[in-house]
Amino acid sequence: FETVSMQTILFTYGQAFLSAVISVIVGMGLALSFFTNKVVQRNKLIVLCEITFFVPSILVVLAMVGVWGPRGWIGQYLGGQRLFGMFGILIAHTFLNFSLVLHQ
């Protein structure tokens, strides 16, 4: 076994911390928005946000690449941002985890 470098450990814990913080911010923002504004289709929007619980993870990944990838809807306009690095990890984790906060 190879030893793990300190840089790898810091990257792993750093991205996990940032992912959790961003997911809580997005989830709380949506929860407060749904609570304070009487959205007509609120229950349907909450179920739509929880779609990551019901579909296989590979479909979520393919959807993320389709939207945020180099030829995706948003990825075309990001230019320098790369999906397969810290930015991509944060986007994917936020998408997968914000509904946990929203549901609570």
Secondary structure, DSSP 8 states (H G I E B T S, - for coil): -----HHHHHHHHHHHHHHHHHHHHHHHHHHHHHHHS--TTHHHHHHHHGGGGTS-HHHHHHHHHHHHSTTSTTHHHHTT--SSSHHHHHHHHHHHHHHHHHH-
